[in-house]
Amino acid sequence: MGMPAEERLGLDIKRAEQELIAAKQVAVRPAGLTVPQYATLYVLAANPGISAAALARACLVTPQAMTVVLKNLEVRGMVERTPHPWHGNVLETRLTDAGRIALEEADERAVRIEQAIADELTAEERDTLRSLLQRCGTAIDRASAQL
């Protein structure tokens, strides 16, 4: 093995991500949402009319995964999709009142998870963590490009 297990950070990063997602799933479940649905509604609230492709990029999922999420939200009456006025093949997506209510309920609980993380760190530590995670992402991209 080329690198000892205790020097590998990938497992630590993955564990933290899984703990975050599991906690958020518990937080948003009472609103009848999954984490991807919550993330979609959250981004939509700030970007009414956004396309599915842009929404997928903002939510860090594939376009195919976003299609499934949007279809489920649309069937449940939480989003509506209408043709763009100038680009007929582009659908604009917007929250409905039901989607806004579900988002507010879910966010009230999900924000507690984010606040717990923030409370654990000083403002400087949060900035440092963001910087370190960005550097990790850059290193991952660089290493992936060399494969």
Secondary structure by P-SEA (a helix, b strand, c coil): ccccccccaaaaaaaaaaaaaaaaaaaaccccccaaaaaaaaaaaacccccaaaaaaaacccaaaaaaaaaaaaaaccbbbbcccccccbbbbbbcaaaaaaaaaaaaaaaaaaaaaaaaccaaaaaaaaaaaaaaaaaaaaaaaac
